[in-house]
Amino acid sequence: IDISESVITMMEDIRIKNGYECMKYSVMDATNMNFENDKFDLCIDKGTLDALLCSDTNELGFKLIDEMYRVTKVDG
């Protein structure tokens, strides 16, 4: 997921070009995801948390962590 529609469009083009059938990209705010609880075995963050923790408050960073826990299965 990414909040930027242009990034998702670029990744979709790469996915199609390389035949990555199992990959799915979505425009979404990582601090307020629309996935159901306990959806994934694993969440990987490539740098969003670092960027959010550079703000004046850590509020968005904590929201991201809360969302990652929410969408990750209990034993994930």
Steps between C-alpha positions, in 0.01 A plus 500: 500500500598859451321830546624612156286396205791560258723258695229232490451555125875461443511181709200357316679561168809318630284217634330449164825531304673236715203266540475525878147362510489460879591862580229753576546875553250740655482873564450521875603687812714264711380670819137419414488185286174355373606136550316287752663403829743205501528498119874445448772271631759775467526877453812657355571870516763636260538844653161645582556479875832685469329778305211527744730513801674804351191713565461728801300233682515120488121471469497376138783256570302346783188488280701309238626251758147452636367436149778252423414306816130515418533350152761238599378163628558424868781252429619693196 
